[in-house]
Amino acid sequence: MLLNCDLGESYGSWTMGLDAQVMPHIDQANIACGFHGGDPVTMRRTLALAAAHGVTVGAHPSYPDLVGFGRRSMNLSPEELIACLHYQVAALEGMALGQGLEITYVKPHGALYNDMMSNPEVRAAIMQAVAGYHRPLALMLQATPAAAQHRTEADALGISVLFEAFADRCYDDDGSLLSRRKPGAVHGRERMLEQVGQLRERGTVTTVSGRELPLQADTLCVHGDNLEGVQAIQAIRALVQGN
């Protein structure tokens, strides 16, 4: 499995994450496009870090919700949502080309990601946005028991998909992430490494009720918001590589 991380989310004088410390240990950088976090200077610096470490770059667009960090759902029409995604991806792509990089995939952020997974109309608009971009891009979405259906939807539009699992999140029995409002939603380091090992060895996770749930994941989402998170990513990298 590859490791992916949401990066480039600092904005102005506000710093989010430890991008420089995280970048050497991941395979894919999901870079914010300015609508929930990120600004032109941050985007440029994050792209430079990715180039220096040979990390694949993806666009990390969101609802236009800078104040709420993209964590609030918005009732956009399909036309508005498609245009919103094209605007963000194109901005990041233009800056990436200036550094000899190419955007290869799109991973929606926050509420937009959650809505994509739960609302077929939102997911259809996002897939149409990816399919209608001027060149091929993959779409990253959550690995769930509905993965075959989601792949069929993507195939119908001629786009490829990357399914991701989460290292530090507890899963509900239906394959969704357990709500952060519920106890045990976020794993501590020991349980997180157990889940990564289980995914690597058996391709499953253990849900909140103890059920073993198969997940076919291409990539694993990790978080480097603090020094402890960076250390956890290093441990996950060693585990995934079999060290």
Backbone as a ProteinNet text record, in pm:
[ID]
protein_1_A
[PRIMARY]
MLLNCDLGESYGSWTMGLDAQVMPHIDQANIACGFHGGDPVTMRRTLALAAAHGVTVGAHPSYPDLVGFGRRSMNLSPEELIACLHYQVAALEGMALGQGLEITYVKPHGALYNDMMSNPEVRAAIMQAVAGYHRPLALMLQATPAAAQHRTEADALGISVLFEAFADRCYDDDGSLLSRRKPGAVHGRERMLEQVGQLRERGTVTTVSGRELPLQADTLCVHGDNLEGVQAIQAIRALVQGN
[TERTIARY]
82.8	0	86	36.6	100.3	51.3	125.4	84.1	51.5	-66	-102.4	-132.3	-109.6	-128.1	-178.7	-271.5	-322.7	-221.8	-173.7	-67	-97.7	-12.2	-28.2	-149.8	-189.7	-312.1	-287.9	-163.8	-136.3	-192.6	-220.6	-279.8	-235.5	-167.5	-120.4	-28.2	-60.8	22.3	-19.7	-119.2	-168.6	-99.5	-31.8	42.9	-33.7	-49.8	-121.1	-32.5	1.1	77.5	226.7	300.1	446.5	488.1	458.7	475.6	618.2	716.1	855.6	900.1	849.1	885.5	811.2	691.2	608.6	652.5	684.2	703.4	803.3	913.9	1007.3	952.6	839.5	791.5	663.4	616.2	490.7	512.9	409.5	414.4	329.8	222.1	126	92.6	103.9	70.9	-57.6	-160.1	-287.3	-278.3	-259.8	-226.4	-349.1	-374.7	-488.6	-480.5	-596.6	-604.1	-655.9	-658.9	-693.6	-835.6	-924.7	-1064.5	-1096.8	-1013.4	-1030.4	-902.6	-793.3	-662.1	-566.5	-446.8	-349.9	-363	-251.7	-246.2	-137.3	-120.9	-23.2	118	165.2	300.7	308.9	207.9	206.1	199	116.4	105.8	240.5	306.9	436.1	539.9	543.8	640.8	613.3	486.6	451.5	484.8	458.6	496	646.6	722.7	868.4	915.4	852.4	885.4	856.6	741.4	706	807.4	847.4	945.9	1078.7	1119.6	1248.7	1251.9	1135.9	1131.7	1068.2	1040.4	985.7	847.5	765.5	632.4	529.2	437.9	329.7	233.7	184.2	100.6	-43.4	-136.1	-278.2	-341.4	-451.1	-525.1	-621.7	-632.7	-717.4	-820.7	-920.7	-1018.4	-1127.7	-1201.1	-1306.9	-1421.7	-1525.2	-1625.5	-1556.3	-1609.9	-1551.8	-1582.5	-1504.5	-1533	-1402.9	-1332.6	-1204.6	-1220.7	-1327.5	-1350.4	-1374.5	-1447.6	-1480	-1387.4	-1274.8	-1176.2	-1239.2	-1341.9	-1402.5	-1476.9	-1511.6	-1577.4	-1729.7	-1783.6	-1927	-1981.2	-2087.8	-2149.6	-2214.4	-2214.6	-2277.2	-2366.1	-2477.8	-2575.4	-2545.9	-2443.9	-2407.1	-2477.1	-2513.7	-2568.6	-2456	-2488.3	-2382.5	-2294.7	-2354.3	-2276.1	-2177.9	-2225.3	-2139.2	-2026.2	-2059.2	-1959	-1852.3	-1894	-1798.9	-1705.1	-1761.7	-1679.2	-1585.1	-1634.2	-1554.5	-1432.8	-1453.3	-1342.6	-1244.6	-1295.8	-1206.2	-1119.3	-1177.1	-1104.1	-987.5	-1014.3	-910.3	-801.8	-843.6	-745.6	-657.3	-718.3	-641.9	-540.9	-578.9	-486	-363.1	-386.8	-273.9	-192.7	-261.1	-189	-98.1	-147	-65.8	60.7	48.6	165.8	258.3	199.3	281.5	363.6	302.3	374.6	496.5	486.1	598.7	717.5	694.3	803.4	831.4	778.7	804.3	728.6	617.2	535.6	404.5	342	213	115.4	-3.7	-109.3	-163.2	-176.3	-220	-355.3	-404.4	-531.6	-598.2	-723.2	-801.3	-855.3	-835.7	-896.8	-973.3	-1106.9	-1184.3	-1152.9	-1177.1	-1144.9	-1270.3	-1257.9	-1354.2	-1497.4	-1587.1	-1729.9	-1756.9	-1679.7	-1699.8	-1668.2	-1564.2	-1529.3	-1641.2	-1687.9	-1794	-1921.7	-1955.4	-2075.4	-2059.9	-1940.1	-1914.2	-1945.6	-1909.1	-1927.5	-2072.4	-2148.2	-2284.3	-2395.2	-2363.2	-2465.2	-2433.8	-2513.9	-2485.3	-2481.9	-2562.7	-2564.5	-2434.1	-2382.4	-2254	-2142.9	-2145	-2041.7	-2046.6	-2167.7	-2180.5	-2121.5	-2146.5	-2092.8	-1941	-1885.8	-1740.3	-1679	-1740.6	-1689.4	-1699.6	-1807.6	-1820.5	-1714.6	-1681.9	-1576.9	-1443.2	-1410.6	-1283.8	-1283.4	-1395.6	-1404.4	-1397.9	-1448.4	-1454.4	-1332.8	-1233.5	-1110.7	-1039	-946.4	-889	-791.7	-756	-670.5	-705.2	-663.3	-703.8	-647.8	-733.5	-695.9	-769.9	-708.3	-775.8	-851.4	-948.4	-1024.4	-996.8	-956.8	-934.1	-1059.4	-1108.2	-1224.3	-1209.8	-1297.2	-1282	-1312.9	-1229	-1254.6	-1364.5	-1475.6	-1589.1	-1642.9	-1740.1	-1802.8	-1872.2	-1895.9	-1958.1	-1854.5	-1729.9	-1622.7	-1651.5	-1709.8	-1737.9	-1837.6	-1939.3	-2036.2	-1969.6	-1883.1	-1815.6	-1722.5	-1657.8	-1570.8	-1653.9	-1770.7	-1858.7	-1903	-1937.7	-1976.6	-1861.9	-1740.6	-1623.9	-1594.2	-1604.9	-1579.1	-1673.3	-1797	-1895.3	-1856.1	-1775	-1730	-1585.3	-1524.3	-1388.9	-1280.6	-1306.9	-1203.8	-1156.7	-1032.7	-976.9	-993	-990.9	-1011.8	-896.9	-873.2	-780.2	-860.7	-863.7	-937.6	-843.5	-887.1	-802.2	-865.4	-778.7	-816.8	-752.7	-795.6	-747.4	-675.1	-554.5	-471.5	-524.4	-572.6	-600.6	-748.2	-835.5	-978.9	-1044.5	-1137.5	-1216.4	-1327.5	-1357.2	-1460.4	-1590.1	-1702.2	-1833	-1860.2	-1965.3	-1990.5	-2025.7	-2075.4	-2111.2	-1993.7	-1875.3	-1756.5	-1730.2	-1820.8	-1796.9	-1707.4	-1652.8	-1571.3	-1662.8	-1628.2	-1705.9	-1702.8	-1818	-1827.1	-1730.9	-1665.3	-1573.3	-1644	-1775.8	-1851.6	-1866.5	-1828.9	-1843.3	-1709.3	-1713.3	-1588.9	-1513	-1380.8	-1297.1	-1290	-1338.9	-1340.6	-1200.6	-1108.2	-970.2	-878.7	-800.8	-713.1	-589.2	-543.7	-412.5	-307.1	-181.6	-73.8	-68.7	-84.4	-74	-184.4	-306.7	-419.6	-407.9	-356.8	-338.1	-240.5	-129.2	-31.2	-86.9	-169.9	-235.7	-326.4	-398.9	-491	-413.1	-303.4	-221.2	-165.8	-117.1	-65.9	-172.5	-293.5	-403.9	-441.1	-443	-470.9	-364.9	-241.5	-130.9	-133	-158.6	-148.1	-274.7	-393.7	-517.8	-615	-584.1	-674.6	-807.3	-805.3	-927.9	-903.4	-1013.3	-1009.5	-1110.6	-1090	-1185.7	-1274.2	-1405.3	-1498.9	-1523.7	-1603	-1630.7	-1695.9	-1770	-1835.9	-1754.1	-1633.5	-1547.9	-1558	-1635.8	-1649.6	-1527	-1480.5	-1367.8	-1421.8	-1385	-1441.7	-1335.5	-1357.1	-1259.7	-1259.2	-1139.1	-1123.3	-1009.3	-1035.2	-930.8	-879	-769.6	-717.2	-589.7	-584.2	-464.5	-368.2	-423.6	-344.1	-397.9	-312	-345	-329	-435.1	-430	-365.6	-264.6	-197.5	-200.3	-176.9	-185.7	-59.2	-7.7	114.2	94.4	-8.7	-41	52.5	126.6	216.2	332.4	428	547.1	512.6	415.4	373.9	318.8	244.5	191.7	301.4	404.3	517	586.9	606.5	669.2	583.9	451.1	360.6	370.7	383.1	398.1	525.7	632.6	757.5	739.5	666.2	641.3	551.5	451.9	363.1	441.3	528.8	611.7	695.4	756.6	837.4	750.9	629.8	540.3	492.9	454.1	406	515.2	638.4	751.5	803	746.4	787	916	953.9	1077.6	1053.3
-120.1	0	124.7	224	354.7	432.9	536.5	624.9	761.7	815.1	948.9	1037.6	1168.3	1262.5	1395.6	1457.8	1590	1696.1	1774.4	1870.8	2005.5	2103.5	2235.9	2310.4	2283.6	2343.5	2468.8	2513.3	2640.2	2755.3	2866.4	2980.5	3109.3	3195.6	3320.6	3294	3352.9	3334.7	3213.5	3139.5	3021.2	2896.6	2821.9	2702.3	2577.2	2488.4	2361.9	2247.4	2157.2	2039	2063.2	1952.1	1954.6	1898.1	1973.4	1922.4	1878.5	1957.7	1926	1796.4	1770.3	1647.5	1525.6	1547.6	1436.9	1390.2	1483.1	1453.1	1340.2	1327.4	1219.2	1078.4	1065.9	934.2	890.5	966.6	933	914.2	860.9	838.9	939.3	987.3	1074	1193.7	1312.9	1435.4	1493.5	1501.5	1561.7	1710.3	1794.8	1935.5	2024.9	2100.4	2191.1	2294.4	2333.2	2419.5	2559.5	2598.3	2734.6	2758.9	2657.3	2680.2	2638.2	2556.1	2525.1	2555.7	2560.1	2587.8	2604	2649.4	2671.8	2810.3	2864.8	2991.3	2977.2	3072.3	3054.1	3020.2	3088.1	3060.3	2920.5	2883.3	2748.8	2641.6	2662.4	2565.8	2549.1	2658.8	2653.5	2580.1	2610.9	2545.8	2397.1	2361.1	2219.3	2141.4	2199.8	2135.1	2115.9	2214.5	2203.1	2089.7	2074.4	1963.9	1829.8	1820.4	1696	1663.6	1765.6	1743.7	1696.8	1755.6	1720.7	1576.6	1524.1	1388.9	1285.9	1325.5	1231.1	1180.8	1266.2	1227.8	1262.4	1170.3	1193	1298.7	1384.4	1497	1478.5	1504.2	1505	1633.6	1674.1	1793	1756.9	1847.1	1823.7	1937.3	1937.1	2045.1	2027.4	2136.3	2131.9	2221.9	2221.4	2326.3	2461.9	2570.7	2703.6	2750.1	2701.9	2722.6	2742.8	2850.8	2877.5	2900.9	2969.6	2998	2869.7	2776.5	2651.4	2536.9	2564.8	2463.1	2350.1	2382.6	2283.3	2172.9	2194.6	2089.6	2104.3	2200.1	2221.8	2192	2113.2	2081.5	2205.7	2211.8	2323.1	2267.9	2330.5	2283.7	2344.7	2293.2	2341.5	2258.1	2323.6	2250.1	2170	2067.1	1993.5	2084.7	2182.2	2274.2	2354.4	2403.5	2480.2	2394.1	2271.6	2183.2	2145.3	2114.2	2079.2	2196.5	2317	2435	2462.3	2441.9	2463.8	2371.2	2244.9	2149.6	2181.1	2212.9	2245.3	2366.7	2464.6	2586.6	2553	2470.8	2438.6	2349.1	2246.7	2154.6	2227.4	2312.6	2386.5	2481.2	2542	2631.7	2555.4	2439.6	2360.9	2306	2262.7	2207.1	2312.1	2434.6	2539.4	2564.8	2565.7	2587.2	2466.2	2346.9	2225.6	2221.3	2257.1	2255	2346.2	2455.4	2546.5	2486.1	2374.6	2305.8	2167.9	2146.6	2019.8	1902.3	1929.1	1824.2	1810	1694	1667.8	1617.9	1675	1626.7	1496	1392.9	1263.5	1218	1280.1	1235.4	1349.5	1327	1421.9	1349.7	1411.4	1360.3	1474.7	1471.6	1576.8	1582.9	1700	1725.3	1735.8	1692.6	1722.1	1686.7	1787.3	1762.8	1717	1766.4	1724.9	1576.5	1529.4	1386.3	1304.1	1347.3	1273.1	1270.9	1384.7	1390.2	1302.3	1297.5	1210.9	1065.4	1023.5	884.9	853.2	951.5	924.5	969.4	1060.7	1119.3	1087.8	1001.5	964.6	1083.1	1187.4	1302.7	1381.5	1396.6	1465	1382	1251.7	1164.5	1169.4	1171.4	1177.7	1307.4	1418.5	1547.3	1548.6	1493	1487.8	1400.2	1285.1	1198.6	1266.4	1340	1412.2	1521.4	1584.7	1686.6	1625.6	1510.7	1443.8	1396.7	1338.1	1289	1402.7	1520.2	1632.2	1722.4	1687.7	1767.4	1747.5	1837.3	1834.8	1720.2	1647.8	1529.9	1429.5	1303.5	1201.2	1225.7	1208.2	1210.8	1097.8	1041.2	940.3	1009.3	940.2	989.7	899.9	961.4	886.9	894.3	778.2	772	656.9	653.7	558.9	416.6	323.6	182.1	137.8	90.1	42.8	-84.4	-150.7	-266.1	-231	-101.5	-57.8	-25.6	-66.8	-30.8	-77.8	-196.1	-247.1	-156.4	-109.1	-16.9	114.5	165.1	292.1	277.7	163.6	141.4	134.9	71.7	64.8	203.7	289.5	426.9	501.4	481.1	547.7	494.1	362.1	301.1	356.5	382.4	432.6	569.2	642.8	774.9	773.2	655.1	641.6	694.2	695.8	742.1	626.6	634.7	534.3	580.8	485.9	517.6	462.3	528.7	483.6	471.6	352.9	333.5	347.5	424.3	446.4	394	348.8	311.7	411.9	407.7	503.6	429.9	477.3	411	430.6	550.4	585.8	596.1	552	564.8	428.5	424.4	304	297.4	177.6	157.1	108.9	160.5	109.5	-18.3	-91.2	-220.7	-211.3	-96	-80.3	-36.6	-24.4	15	163.3	242.6	385.5	409.4	529.8	563.8	593.6	543	569.6	719.3	776.2	919.6	960.7	1073.6	1126	1160.2	1170.8	1199.3	1077.2	959.3	835.1	793	728.2	682.9	585.7	598.7	506.7	533	649.9	679.2	694.2	744.6	764.5	672.9	592.9	496.4	563.8	511	544.8	474.4	504.5	454.3	301.8	233	86.9	24.6	70.1	14.5	51.9	169.8	213	120.5	88.9	0.9	-140.7	-184.5	-314.6	-315.4	-204.9	-197.6	-195.8	-122.7	-120.2	-259.1	-327.5	-462	-558	-545.1	-630.1	-602.4	-476	-441.1	-498.4	-488.4	-536.3	-688.8	-757.1	-902.7	-972.7	-917.6	-988.4	-907.3	-780.6	-698.7	-674.7	-667.1	-645.7	-545.8	-492.9	-415.8	-477.3	-456.1	-500.6	-382.6	-398.9	-289.4	-268.7	-167.4	-129.7	-243	-331.4	-442.4	-571.1	-563.8	-682	-761.7	-715.8	-784.4	-759.1	-862.7	-846.8	-812.3	-694.8	-639.9	-633.4	-700.1	-692.6	-554.1	-501.1	-373.8	-387.3	-353.5	-355.6	-213	-183.8	-47.3	-37.3	65.7	95.3	184.2	264.6	365	384	428.6	442.7	588	647.8	787.4	798.7	884.2	910.1	1059.7	1097.4	1237.6	1281.2	1397.9	1450.2	1588.3	1603	1735.2	1777	1680.7	1712.6	1614.2	1633.1	1548.6	1402.8	1378.3	1240.5	1175.5	1254.6	1203.5	1169.2	1251.6	1224.1	1095.2	1077.1	954.7	832.6	850.4	740.5	705.3	806	780.4	701.7	734.9	660.9	514.8	490.7	353.7	278.8	349.4	288.5	254.9	345.5	320.2	193.6	179.8	61	-64.9	-55.3	-170.5	-209.5	-112.4	-140	-200.5	-154.9	-207	-339.2	-385.4	-513.3	-508.2	-387.7	-372.6	-391.8
0	0	0	-73	-70.6	50.8	88.5	197.9	139.7	175.7	131.7	251.5	234.6	345	290.4	364.4	329	371.6	275.2	302.5	237.1	265.2	206.2	256.9	380	433.2	518	528.1	597.3	514.8	582.4	513.7	582.3	506	565.1	683.2	796.9	916.4	997.4	949.2	1020.5	966.4	1053.2	1011.6	1049.1	952.4	972.9	927.2	1019.6	982.3	976.7	966.8	960.6	824.8	720.8	585	553.5	595.6	563.4	629.6	750.3	820.5	766.3	715	666.1	527.2	439.9	298.1	270.4	344.2	311.5	334.4	403.7	444.5	374.9	276	208.7	58.7	-7.1	-151.5	-228.3	-164.7	-232.8	-144.1	-200	-127.3	-183.4	-97.5	-135.7	-99.2	-198.2	-171.4	-182.5	-74.7	-69.2	-180.9	-232	-349.5	-318.5	-190	-154.9	-109.8	-120.5	-84.6	59.1	121.1	263.7	341.2	272.9	329.1	212	243.2	137	77.3	35.7	-36	-142.8	-231.6	-339.7	-292.8	-188.3	-139.4	-80	-1.3	59	-48.5	-147.7	-257.3	-326.7	-354.2	-423	-338.7	-210	-121.1	-107.5	-98.2	-82	-208.1	-322.7	-449.1	-458.5	-413.5	-415.4	-325.4	-209.7	-119.7	-186.3	-253	-321.8	-430.6	-505.4	-611.1	-553.7	-441.2	-380.9	-332	-291.9	-235.2	-328.2	-451.4	-547.7	-512.3	-452.4	-407.4	-514.6	-541.9	-636.7	-580.9	-669.5	-626	-672.5	-579.5	-611	-562.4	-627.4	-585.5	-473.9	-375.7	-258.2	-248.5	-338	-341.6	-237.7	-212.9	-112	-153.6	-71.8	-85.1	-62.2	-116.5	-92.4	49.3	145.7	287.9	364.1	332.9	397.8	547.3	585.7	727.1	807.1	748.4	817.6	787	720.1	684.3	602.6	526.4	438.7	509.1	635.1	713	717.2	640.4	638.1	499.1	494	365.9	306.7	173.6	103.2	-7.4	-27.7	-125.9	-262.4	-328.6	-461.3	-568.2	-676.4	-790.5	-855.3	-934.2	-1005.1	-1089.8	-1158.6	-1241.3	-1155.8	-1039.8	-950.1	-895.7	-857.5	-799.1	-901.4	-1022.9	-1128	-1155.8	-1168	-1192.9	-1077	-954.6	-833.6	-831.9	-868.5	-870.8	-983.1	-1101.2	-1212.5	-1180.4	-1117	-1080.9	-988.1	-885.9	-787.1	-845.8	-917.3	-976	-1076.6	-1156.9	-1257.9	-1192.9	-1080.6	-1011.1	-963.6	-901.6	-853	-969.1	-1074.5	-1189.5	-1252.2	-1265.2	-1324.3	-1244.8	-1112.5	-1028.1	-1031.8	-1041	-1047.4	-1176.3	-1286.1	-1413.6	-1410.6	-1335.2	-1323.2	-1252.2	-1180.7	-1110.3	-1169.9	-1289.5	-1357.3	-1299.7	-1231.1	-1171.4	-1245.9	-1230	-1292.5	-1186.5	-1182.4	-1093.7	-1150.4	-1067.9	-1120.5	-1066.5	-959.7	-902.7	-826.1	-788.8	-709.8	-587	-469.7	-346.8	-279.9	-283.2	-216.3	-67.3	-9.9	130.4	216.5	341.4	446.1	413.1	426.3	403.8	261.2	165.8	27.3	10.8	76.6	73.9	136.6	254.4	323.1	240.3	179.2	96	-27.8	-82.8	-197.7	-164.3	-43.4	-5	31.1	77.3	126	31.3	-61.2	-147.1	-293.1	-357.4	-497.2	-592.4	-566	-655.6	-647.3	-526.1	-510	-574	-549.6	-607.4	-760.3	-816.6	-961.7	-1016.3	-947.3	-993.2	-985.2	-877.5	-863.3	-972.7	-997.4	-1103.5	-1239.5	-1262.2	-1387.7	-1400.4	-1287	-1289.1	-1327.1	-1268	-1299	-1444.7	-1487.3	-1625.2	-1725.9	-1689.3	-1781.7	-1779.2	-1696.5	-1695.8	-1828.6	-1860.6	-1995.9	-2019.2	-1913.2	-1928.8	-1819.2	-1834.3	-1737.5	-1597.5	-1498.5	-1357.7	-1287.4	-1185.2	-1104.2	-991.1	-934.8	-820.8	-701.3	-589.5	-466.6	-380.2	-338.9	-252	-154.6	-56	53.4	10.7	52.4	31.8	127.5	73.2	152.3	87.3	149.5	83.3	-48.2	-72.8	-199.1	-305.9	-287.1	-379.8	-522.5	-537.9	-672.4	-743.9	-671.9	-730.3	-770.2	-682.3	-711.4	-831.6	-843.3	-959.4	-1088	-1080.1	-1197	-1239.9	-1140.7	-1171.1	-1240.7	-1190.5	-1249	-1388.3	-1404.5	-1535.2	-1642	-1602.7	-1698.3	-1752.8	-1676	-1718.3	-1767.3	-1766.6	-1818.1	-1726.2	-1593.9	-1500.6	-1413	-1368	-1277.7	-1133.8	-1042.9	-902.1	-818.1	-706.9	-604.6	-475.1	-416.9	-293.4	-174.2	-76.2	40.2	168.8	257.7	393.5	488.4	614.4	712.7	825.5	854.6	954.3	1095.5	1126.7	1265.1	1299.8	1209.3	1234.3	1254.5	1349.8	1372.1	1268.1	1220.7	1120.3	1183.9	1131.5	1170.1	1091.8	1127.7	1066.4	918	873.5	732.5	645.9	706.6	631.5	632.4	689.1	703.4	824.3	834.7	950.7	1068.7	1184.5	1305.1	1334.3	1363.8	1390	1500.4	1478.8	1578.2	1709.8	1704.9	1826.7	1916.2	1863.3	1939.5	1999.9	2116.9	2181.9	2091.5	2092.5	2017.1	1869.2	1823.9	1680.2	1622.9	1704.4	1659.8	1740.6	1670.8	1736.8	1795.5	1909.6	1959.7	1876.1	1904.5	1818.3	1812.1	1924.9	1924.6	1840.3	1859.8	1783.5	1635.4	1607.9	1470	1397.4	1460.5	1396.9	1380.9	1475.3	1460.9	1338.2	1317.1	1203.1	1071.6	1068.1	947	917	1019.9	1001.2	950.8	1004.3	960.6	814.8	777	637.6	544.5	586.2	502.5	488.7	598.8	598.9	551.3	588.8	558.3	472.3	449.1	370.7	438.4	572.4	648.5	760.6	815.5	939.9	1035.3	1163.5	1264	1301.6	1284.7	1307.4	1456.8	1486.6	1625.2	1703.6	1635.1	1704.3	1702.8	1642.2	1638	1509.9	1414.3	1287.4	1200.2	1128.8	1037.3	898.9	850.1	727.8	618.7	504.2	394.9	329.8	304.9	235.2	136	11.2	-90.4	-107.8	-41.1	-39.4	-122.3	-205.7	-283.1	-206.4	-115.7	-45.9	95.1	183.7	324.7	365.2	420.4	462.4	600.3	610.4	737.9	765.2	889.6	928.7	1001.8	961.5	1022.3	1080	1162.7	1218	1330.5	1388.2	1498.9	1497.9	1588.9	1590.7	1616.3	1703.3	1730	1603.2	1524.9	1399.8	1301	1293.8	1204.8	1245.7	1374.9	1424.5	1392.5	1401.8	1368	1219.6	1134.1	991.1	963.4	1032.8	1015.6	1054.6	1163.7	1207.1	1107.6	1054	954	828.2	785.2	667.1	685.1	800	826.8	824.5	878.8	885.5	746.6	665.6	531	443.9	465.6	387.8	440.8	553.9	610.3	688	736.3	812.9	962.8
[MASK]
+++++++++++++++++++++++++++++++++++++++++++++++++++++++++++++++++++++++++++++++++++++++++++++++++++++++++++++++++++++++++++++++++++++++++++++++++++++++++++++++++++++++++++++++++++++++++++++++++++++++++++++++++++++++++++++++++++++++++++++++++++

